[in-house]
Amino acid sequence: MKMSKKDDLFDSKADEVIAKCVTDVPPTSFFLFAGAGSGKTRSLVECLEVIRDKSGPKFSLNGRRVGVITFTNKACDEIRSRLKYDELFEVSTIHSFAWSLIKSLNHDIKGWLEENLKKEIAELEEKERKGRAGTQASKDRINAITSKRERIANLGQVRKFIYNPDGDNPERNALNHAEVIKITASFLTERPLMQSLLVNRFPILLIDESQDTSRELIEAFFLVQSKLKDRFVLGIIGDMMQRIYTAGKMDLGTNLPEDWETPAKRMNHRSCHRIIKLVNRIRKPVDGQEQRPRSDKGEGYVRFFILPADIEDKPAQEHECCRLMAEVEGDDGWLDPGTNVKTLTLEHRMAARRLGFLDMWDALKDVNRLKTGLRDGSLPGLRFFSHLILPLIKANEKKDSFALTSIVRKNSPLLEKDTLISCKSGQKCQVESAKAAVDSLVELWKDGKSPTFMQVLDSVYQTGLFRIPGVLIPFAKPAEEGAEESQEEDKRDNLVAWRKFLETQFDQIERYSQYVQGEARYDTHQGVKGLEFPRVCVVMDDSESGGFTFSYEQLFGAKQSKTKPKPGKETSIDRTRRLFYVTCSRAEESLALVAYTEDPEAVKKHVLDEGWFKEHEVVVISRNAA
């Protein structure tokens, strides 16, 4: 289909406005409304190219850069690539950017931490004084007070603080994610010197996905802009309807200073007409903002499937919904959902159940210090299996001796240069030892056997084939009886979780690895910000998700909220409506919505009354039919 030039230029006025904002003297700050599929990344990159052309040499001469904050590392990589990795631009996530501002201020960080910890202890002590002794809540408060006092006592030994924006930061001298944000916001708000430091380094700061950026930091940036507006441009890009995390600033985009520009991008370049009609209808009660579809896009397809919450074999039901989509559209792509359909679940555990790595997920998911690394696959104990053992086993299965040998040569201490030089029995003998170690490992899969992670770990440790990550060493070496119980509580929980993980089957690691790398059929509703797919299947099931943050049953009229809405506070329905909007707007061509409910008829009536769907687009699948 021929692309429409008119559609391409539909929002060009907005691009002209923001380009003028960042190049005017004095500059003008702005809030750019950019709805789903509106091409905001393209607009951002074009704006940055204008800055490079007009101000690049001057900035470079004065040692200044343009700050660009976006939500994910993947988005950072995309923007850097489009800018050809120009060092004029500092493109980073909010945590990385915040850390870059404060990481050299060790003395100030220490002072802030001590004061904040004392304040938190005082609050906990007051709650303990008012609360009931002997309860689990009381025990948790006492443990937290003890932990915070120990941390204060250890601050004197810290010479330099460390922080990993992409990890869990368990070290004693490490800051956690929340602390980095709070410290940076506090310094920017209260210290004029810090404000000047920000503006001198980054006279222009553009924030993408601003609706989910930390409220504390957004407000701090607004404060700096109000004080130094002639020297500092703050460009905010976002769409409040796509705010899906609670840490964002709820009223962002409203009550802006009068001298700010507020351009808008209203063309949706992503989705077909029927999908845009749906998301416009979902959004209407919130702010009335409407997007326009491209004239060269087709009509597209939407179906809303309603199933009983207690129906058996839900993955099979979802597969049947995909089959019905293929039948309706005449699109065989739906017949292979594992390859051609992106299926969105409300939380990771739902995906783990459907993909077949639930046991290993459940073993680790409840330990706070492991949660981030479990979700993104960065835990060293997991990477040992996913990035070292799994590739070796796959190479062996494929009889790819070159790949297998390469893995061993690169990673095995048995074949390191120093080991080979010092080997008294000769290098040939050492190579044979490495081969024997590999043979011993792959033997675990002989005759269709399926080993546990523990069996794999034990084999590697016994032969010395690879170095064992520190977190797994307690399970590789023989330990005294009750060693786990003798550890501090947080370490004990950590060890118990890892032991449970190691007792599960190794064959889960491949499916887990595909999932965290975004290569699996499934993703979460929250994990697809900024992404798009030709065919999308959204699975909505409150009974499986757990928690109270979202409720599709309430949004779809099957249940009433048990709590009375508080003035100025958002409700579960508000949050779920936004999440529903985000998931629906990921689809380019066709969209299947699968809702499990305790009251199918009430849901059908509600979605028709809301005008979201037409009668023929709603399909009720009964228990008997299934």
Steps between C-alpha positions, in 0.01 A plus 500: 500500500633844404601718795316828542728806500219704653480260795879513542483879540180512707683582826791695348387817679567334837851407385564858389387633838734285707793568266442873551475453878848349529676743266342834602694746715384493772364147461145384572403188691221279369266208561444292185187286507583190299240223496552134415666441163541873436868478407633678807841330475537634148400848622748477787785395271419774246500756782840377616635522145389864487688566825809330357490711184444835676668463838725192481837674449428754772392232746808289428730799545354573843491135611121489506266226389134443430331274754246248372312283749287210384340204672691187400851399395353376173355846427838654587673272251246586230548877544880474518500295181286753314736778614803297381631487859584871502665586834322836504200312637484323837219247446415305813228364725383714790701295753820520295455874448432565868806297602720693255409821687576380854753215477801717593326656802589227751518728806163660419339162432625369834352798684166466322483127570574539871235770541244304297565173684455673836172644379380158382600343831304766691192431285529124555547547875186712513304233311637235735398705802144525368481146359449161659806316625561141399330522160682430172473870417672582829778249431549650152523852647754392763710324234485808278609726789793269577602486134491880464703551818761256372515689174559829682778335701662376176484837320827609657681217322368599156748703297321476168139415416420277205185443299391284207192642322425156355555278804391434857793669682539271805847630601541686829626815327233490229202728462167356393288634213261698719785667690672620183178667386425653842853629554518658154157662541593629844833648384339666196219643709702630795846584365554790256848364422347172383253691286784689333694177451204347313444805279869550419538135396163464328353834383238293316327203665236302311296234683322231299226283657471777759168368632682211670808695611537539876276775639773622738752553221250650257401755763868573573566562130198731483639695796842540337333614176293762683810643668736487200260524204729722292777238513312171514253333262283224639322301231234257626367239257222264591137398526332473840263232369804274463610541864505148640727535804396669823828690554423754225363852549121469480426853377787531255395709200246706694558837668816557300672841519344751259824545305522130409408374152254208480508348147321173428544207260160352413571266210530131585736350243491152653152354514217425261177700517293259713767481770530878518122531533517263795782678684335838442180363654687355799670836555199727453383518865850595617598804293316480167826493301452330163751365255465493125585191288708517186301503179720224355428255787236228470196449721651228723329249733403492867334217694413485871486144634328438834570178693408369848772567758505135608518349152759223465822511295514874439797487260294267277208745513729785395628286213139446392437875507797541266350235270172693493691817411657319204152389392353850526785676323613232261846554648690177553757688710267454797524122462859508625477722810835381626671674208264762360300633797617707798298390803488739795438384858440718805803371691813291452369200691216454248757489222722264700209258541415507130858476377603228744750655742265551795694282747827690466314833499308422819818393676660846463215748458433584868852612598512878463869522417454251212186643338658745256761253378241225468280721281779607266719189512804678648550284812848341476361173633253486210741626233737216589235257373343712223816649343755225563350157564201531264704607192742212564218244523330640187830483311541138606146415390571650158834316486663841447850418626636840393247693715544260792879525490479879475286520814739283699817673377354842582356419843665194656780549756627158388618655174622837620850596390651497850347159572638348182849644564513373857353155421766243586322218319502691171254714306357201319400345830329824606303517175392140559387601852285774351351255251426254780332778699274583204421130449409467868264798473318396182463149643228647724274525192570146373200283406256789527579580863411845638741613773439758769703819529664345807620198304644727233671716762645197674645362176666830409643542850634143521686527168600867529365562149388856578532740791194502726332837575536605861129470574505130400820398676323412829309230312796368303727450799406258778345704783446434866153387602279801576740750339215685331310541827806657669517788253355850550131510411531675163789272397309195622198590289733545205662158550169321550369651176808398302481146639135473393599626157784248464263214581285581194553374144771651281286482184311811619800728444464520122136614518583743781792644304285553190239675714730750674670579167162583340523208259208301639138512398405657832572835659336700777249780453751737661802365310395609151517877542594649164484169312270392217395171344280400201291258710442546871314277745435658841422257784309654794452279803474652848483155663850412377667834540457561872541845657263795506666759279298402192153348461360413161191360671421850628587670170271261313210538744508147652589624849459817704785654695480436875668833582351844455695722258696777676498849346815558296609136528495261208312173521572147388270564203704808401824300502348204318343722232843646423657154487219381270565799275874427486456132412235562234710770336793259447312329213567603143250287307292275723421467868359210704390580856449199728318581825446240774214596731263373766207671324519468118158654434575808710829551315333465160229753591754747636739500203209537258344781705835680504505488121839331493381215278219407265283197570676277247841587647418354843536121528387321816660158542309288750641221712297243307613632162861480613 
